[in-house]
Amino acid sequence: MPGYMQDYRIIAVLGFFRTFSGAIIGTGMAIFILNYWSSYFWSGVSSAAIALPYIVATIICGRISDKIGRRASLIISTVANFCISLGYMVIVIRSSA
């Protein structure tokens, strides 16, 4: 298999996991707020606030990508996103217990 095809597969898999974890966080936060605060307003605000870090991270990760390369920056951002998702999961589990 040519090297460039392997790079595209890695990028596709990392992009999928990043999008999937973002969807879990976005959905989970809205449901969490709706269950505990019973407010559609704050549930909507939390869902909208999820987009703000993605906008800021795009700018930061773009500059990092220019300096260290696309593949390394995707791996770093995916690992960081996984750690953040894991942190959210721990917070939700601890607060529901």
N, C-alpha and C positions, 0 to 999 in steps of 0.2 A: 504494500500500500504506500503510495507517495506520501512524503512528509507533510505536504500542505493539507492533505485530506485528514490526517491525524490531528493537526492543529484545529481544523474546523470542527471535528468531533468533540475535542476538549472544550472549545469555546461554546458549542451548543449545549453540552452537558452542564457546564458551569452556569450558563445563562438560564437553563431550565431550573436548576436548584435555587438560584438566586431569586428568580421570579416566583417559584413555588413557596419559598420561605417568606417572601414579602406578602404573598397572598394569605398565608396562614397568620402572619402577624396582623395584617390589616383586618381580616375577618375576626380573628380572636379578640382584638382590642375592642372593636365595636360591640361584640356580644358581651364581653366582660363588663363594659361600661353600662350597657343596657340592662344587664342583670342586676348590677349592684347600685346604680344610681337612678335607674328607671327614667332616663332622659334621652329622648330621641335627638335633642339638640347636641348634647355632649357626645353622644354616639357618632353623630355626623361630623362634629369637629375633630374627634379622634381619628376618624377615617380619613378626613382631609389632611390632617397633620402628618399622616404617614408619608404623604407625597413630598413634604418639605425636605426631609433628610435625603431623599433620593435626588432631588434637584441639586442640593449642596454637594452631595457625594459625587455626582456626575462631574462637576467642575474640578473637585479635588482629585478624583481618580483619573480624569483626563490628563491633568498635569503630571501625575505619577506615571501614567502610561507612557507619556512622552519621554520621561527620564529613564525608566527601567524596562520598558517594553510591555507590549499588550498582554502576553501570556502570563508573565509574573504578576502584573497588576490585577488581572482577573482572578488568579489564584489567591492573592492576598485579600482582595475584596470579598471573595466567596467565603474564605475562612472567617473573616471578621463578621460577615453577615450571619454565618452559622452560629458563631459564638453569641451574637446579640439575640438570635432566635432562641437559643438554648437558655439564655438569661431570662427572656420573657416567659418561657415555659416554666422555669423554676419559680418565678414570681407568682404566676397564676396557680401553680400547684400548692405553694405555701399559703397563699391567701385563701384558697378554697378549703384547706384542711382545718 
